């Protein structure tokens, strides 16, 4: 029995097509992975910035409380002086 050369060519063409599609999908996955890695780095930077902003807000709130306390003390002293 002689192999069907025409059928072998068809199978070979389909195999080449499948390999080309596979390589294309691998490239697309690599691009998507690079994009995700870049976004992960951006998220890390934003998270760090948010942490710093929260720390600064907390510090400012504490300073504001100190200033309010000092203002109360100053007002009390003024009240005692101007009695």
C-alpha positions, 0 to 999 in steps of 0.5 A, a space after each residue: 500500500 502506497 502512502 497518500 502523498 496528497 493527504 500527507 501534504 494536507 496534514 503537514 499544512 494543517 500542522 504548520 498552520 497549527 504551529 503558527 497559530 500556537 506561536 502567535 498565541 504564545 506571543 500574545 500571552 507574552 505581551 499580556 504577561 508583560 502588560 500585567 507585570 507593568 500594571 502590577 508595578 504601577 499598583 505597587 507604586 500607587 499602594 506605596 503612595 497611598 500608604 504615604 498619604 495616609 501617614 501624612 494625613 494621620 500626622 496632620 490630624 495629630 498636629 491639628 489636634 495639638 494646635 487645637 489644644 494649644 488654642 484652647 489653652 491660649 484662650 483659657 489664659 486670655 480669659 484668666 488675664 482679662 478677667 
